[in-house]
Amino acid sequence: MRKRIKLWKIAHSRAGDKGDISNLSLIPYDEKDFNLLKREITAERLKYYFRGIVKGRIERYELPNIHALNFVMYGALSGGVTRNLCLDAHGKTLSFALLNMDIDLDD
């Protein structure tokens, strides 16, 4: 049986936004967990996880020198912060949602 944990237990996230594009970074607290993040957090998985929010494509970039992943999500902010009627349509809210994702640990 695989053990599942919340992503926030092993990683933190930073976010930025520009127009309708959200940029999320995912950084493990311990660099030994970088391969686990690469395995578990794919662009396809994020596209499914944010299926009601992100309307465009998601690109994943690996930054092995700093043990981080970066995701660029297009069509993620309902037109952008200045065009959206939501109270907080900033990308930082997506980083908190990402950290609530369940992932499988290695056996």
N, C-alpha and C positions, 0 to 999 in steps of 0.2 A: 504494500500500500504506500502510495506517495504522500509525503507530508506537504501541506499547503500552508503558505504564510502570506501575509499582506506585504506588498512591495516596500512599504515605508519602513519595515523592520530592517531591511538591508541596504536601502538606498535613499537618496534625497534627489530632489528635482529643482531645476531653475527654469524660469519661463520668460519669454518675451513675446511681443506681438507687434506687428506692423500691418496696418490695414486689416485685411481679412486672413492674414497668415499668422499662425501661432507656432512658436519655436519652443520645444521642450527638450531640456537636457536631463539625462538620468545618470547619476553618479553613485556607485556603490560606496558604502562607508569603508569597506575593506576591499582592496583591489582583487583579492582572490575570488570575489563574487562577480567579477566582470564577465567571465565566460557564462555564468548562469544567466546574467542579464541578456547577453547576446543570444542565448538559446531561447529564452522565454519571451522576450519583448521584441517582437518583429513588427515591421511596418504593417503587415497583414493583420496581426493580432490587434494592434492599436486601431486600425481602420474598423475592425469589428467592434472593439470595445467602445469607441466613440461614434458608432454608426448613426446615432440620431443627431450628432453635433457636427462632425467634420464631413462636409459635402464633397470636398476635393480629394486629391491624392495625398498620401503621406510618404515622405522620403526619410530613410534612416541612414545616418552617417555614424561610422564607428571611429572613435578617437582613442586608439589603443595606448598612445603615449601618456594619456591622462586617465585611462580606464573609464571612459564615459561613452554614452550614446547620445546622439542628437537627432531629434525628429522635427522635420519641417512639415507642418500640416496646413494644407491649402483649403480655403473655404471653411475655416474653423470658427469664425467669430461673427457669424450672421451678418456679414457685410462689413464688419470692422467696428471698432470701439466707438467711433464718432457717428456711425450710421445706425447703430443698434439701439433699440428701445429698452433692452434689458438693463437692469441696474449695474451689473458687473459682468461685462462680456470680455474681460481681459484674459489673456492667455494664462495668467497665474492660477486661475480657478481650474484650468485643465490639468495643471501640474498636481494639484491636490487630488483631483479625481484619478489621475494615473497612479499615484501612490497608494490608492485604496484597492488596486487590482490584486487579485490572488495569483500567486505563482507556485509552481511545483518545485520543491527542493530535490536535489539529487538523492537517490537512495543510499 
